[in-house]
Amino acid sequence: MIIKLSGNGEFLFVKKSYNKDMLMIVIILVLFILYLYLIYLNNGRREALKPYTERYVAHRGLFNNKDVPENSLKAFRKAVENGYGIELDVQLTADDQLVVFHDVSLYRMTGIDRNLTDCSYEELQSYRLLDTDEKIPLFSEVLKVLQPDTRLIIEVKPEGRYIDTTKKTVEMMRDYKGLYNMESFNPKVVRYLRVHEPQIVRGQLSYNYLKDENCDLSPFVKFELTYLILNFYTRPDYVAYDCVNYRNLSFRIISGLFKGFCVAWTVKSQEELEKIKKHYQCFIFDSFIPDENPYSS
């Protein structure tokens, strides 16, 4: 639309339009800077994380879920024997025993239709993992299997009594001399570590919650978690992001612009590993055996 005005009127019209455009640019710039602030992570622990760039990390141990179940002592021994790091999951039983197990329900791994947190440790000892001789191990038992140079990643499960689980894990790691860090999908766990245990290297786990139809969180919370908006609250030392969603905008900014330390989970093939290498520094794998050459070379 063309509007003809007198000389002074035309000047005022252009000036008002110019002011509106500048205001819009300033607002967009401020919002973008705020967004960068919200997703920024702590980049000061890269030296502590460097050992994790030197070895692949076996997801729940080196398992096949046949004769070697996931998160079993046998799987952890195999990972250590083959020189891999280990990622594992910790939960609390009903009687406050810290055990290593992934699912909320026992059904997939034991055939028992109960939640782990409703069972005592003594009850769990009567169940077997995938009809093998392996049982759900205590976290303390797993620590005895590890070597001083084993790269350990401890995931605190986001459900249940997650803060109590975090406290119990921290207490158990007080005298541990090996390499380890702690992570969780739950920002409240990572926040707890930031405030109360700042000496522990901490990681924020995430993935595309917006595409998860089984997740009952609100769309707003899903958005926050997917795009790592709560990093301002947790200031993680690293981000562990689902390796198939590496194109996520926030992740790409953290990985590229911020040069943040990024952990890939869970890599399922050598082809996938090669595809994502430039986006991550540490790789958690299962379902295949990676090439022998270290990816840091």
Secondary structure, DSSP 8 states (H G I E B T S, - for coil): ------HHHHHHHHHHHHHHHHHHHHHHHHHHHHHHHHH----TTHHHHGGGGSS-EEETSS--SSSS-TTSHHHHHHHHHTT-EEEEEEEE-TT--EEE---SBSHHHHS--SBGGGS-HHHHTT--GGGSS----BHHHHHHH--TT-EEEEEE-SSSSHHHHHHHHHHHTTT--SEEEEEES-HHHHHHHHHH-TTS-EEEEE--GGG-TT--S-HHHHHHHHTTTTHHHH--SEEEEEGGGTT-HHHHIIIIIS---EEEEEE-SHHHHHHHGGG-SEEEE-SS---SS-TT-
